[in-house]
Every structure is written in C-alpha cells, then in structure tokens.
C-alpha cells in the first residue's frame, strides 16, 4: 500500500507541475487583455475605384497608409487649401502614408478619379 500511495503522490506532484507550466505558457502566449482595444486600423485600401473604409478615425499622431489594390493608378489628395498632403500616382501594389499630428477632419479624393472621396477624422 505504501508504494501505491507514493506513486499517487508522485503523479499528483507531476500533474501539478505540468498544469502550472501549461497555465504559465498560456498566459505568456495569450495577448494582453487590452490588445482587443488596440489602435484602430490605420490602412485604407483602394480597390474597385473606392477607398475602404471611406471614413477612418485615428488618434493624433497616427500614420495612415493607403494601399492601391486596384488595376488603375490613383492619388490621395487633401481637399483643403492649402493642401496638407498629396501623393504621387500610385500604381497597383504601391502605397502612400501620411502622419496626422493635429486633431481635425481631413477630407481627401483621387485627383485622377474625383468621384473617389474619403475622410480621416483625427481625435
């Protein structure tokens, strides 16, 4: 009987260590709870002659990147006077980035296809 009790105690100790290691590994591998509230997407996709999302809200200091997935060239031009940003024509697969340091609403359009419009709201 003593051998059986010894084996049970040893098995319980081994299981306890294994469970502790699994819990630690799961905790380290899992993203922190606040990751779900990370900064919103800062990429605008250009496809099918439209900007998606058409309106994007970001925090001041964020950099927004436009990626052209369309088969046609497009530009990103700020609709303000004076212009705060303007890209060169972007071919398919190219991108343009702009950092927004001041809060405000920034409307933009494609100068090649003016019906394409979008808005960046900086808070």
C-alpha positions in Angstrom: 0.0 0.0 0.0 2.8 2.4 0.8 4.2 2.0 -2.8 0.7 2.8 -4.2 0.4 6.0 -2.0 3.9 7.0 -3.0 3.1 6.6 -6.8 -0.2 8.6 -6.4 1.7 11.4 -4.5 4.4 11.5 -7.2 1.7 11.5 -10.0 -0.2 14.3 -8.3 3.0 16.3 -8.0 3.9 15.8 -11.6 0.4 16.8 -12.8 0.5 19.8 -10.6 3.8 21.0 -12.1 2.5 20.2 -15.6 -0.7 22.2 -15.0 1.3 25.1 -13.6 3.6 25.1 -16.7 0.6 25.0 -19.0 -1.0 27.9 -17.2 2.2 29.9 -17.4 2.6 29.1 -21.1 -1.0 30.0 -21.9 -0.6 33.3 -20.1 2.6 34.2 -21.9 1.2 33.2 -25.3 -2.1 35.0 -25.0 -2.3 38.6 -26.0 -2.9 41.0 -23.1 -6.5 41.9 -22.4 -6.1 45.4 -23.6 -4.9 44.2 -27.1 -8.6 44.0 -28.2 -8.7 47.7 -27.6 -5.6 48.4 -29.6 -5.4 51.3 -32.0 -7.9 51.2 -34.9 -6.9 50.1 -38.3 -4.7 52.7 -40.0 -4.8 51.3 -43.5 -7.1 52.4 -46.3 -7.5 50.0 -49.2 -8.0 51.4 -52.7 -10.0 48.9 -54.8 -12.8 49.0 -57.3 -12.5 52.8 -57.6 -13.2 53.4 -53.9 -11.5 54.0 -50.6 -12.2 51.4 -47.9 -13.0 52.4 -45.2 -14.4 55.7 -46.7 -14.1 57.3 -43.2 -11.4 56.3 -40.7 -11.0 57.7 -37.2 -7.5 57.7 -35.7 -5.7 59.2 -32.7 -3.5 62.2 -33.2 0.0 61.1 -34.1 -1.2 58.1 -36.1 0.1 57.3 -39.6 -2.5 56.3 -42.2 -1.3 54.2 -45.1 -3.3 53.9 -48.4 -2.7 50.7 -50.4 -3.6 50.6 -54.0 -5.2 47.1 -54.8 -6.8 48.4 -58.0 -5.5 47.9 -61.5 -5.6 51.6 -62.2 -3.3 54.4 -60.7 -4.8 56.6 -58.0 -3.8 59.5 -55.9 -4.6 60.7 -52.4 -5.1 64.5 -52.3 -6.2 66.5 -49.3 -9.3 68.6 -50.1 -8.1 71.7 -48.1 -6.4 75.0 -49.1 -3.5 74.9 -48.6 -3.2 71.2 -49.2 -1.7 69.3 -46.2 -0.8 66.2 -48.2 -0.8 64.9 -51.8 0.6 61.6 -53.2 2.1 60.9 -56.5 0.1 58.5 -58.6 0.1 55.0 -57.0 0.3 52.0 -59.3 -1.2 48.7 -58.2 0.6 47.4 -55.2 2.1 50.8 -54.2 1.2 52.7 -51.1 1.3 56.2 -49.6 1.5 57.2 -45.9 0.6 60.3 -44.0 1.1 61.1 -40.3 -1.7 63.1 -38.7 -0.4 65.1 -35.7 -3.3 67.5 -35.2 -6.9 66.7 -34.4 -9.4 67.6 -37.1 -11.3 66.2 -40.1 -9.2 65.7 -43.3 -11.2 65.1 -46.5 -9.4 63.7 -49.5 -10.0 62.5 -53.0 -8.3 60.9 -56.0 -7.3 63.6 -58.5 -7.4 61.1 -61.4 -10.9 59.9 -60.4 -12.5 62.8 -58.4 -15.6 60.8 -57.6 -13.4 58.8 -55.2 -13.5 60.5 -51.8 -12.7 59.7 -48.2 -12.3 61.3 -44.8 -9.8 60.9 -41.9 -11.0 62.0 -38.5 -8.2 62.7 -36.1 -9.1 62.8 -32.4 
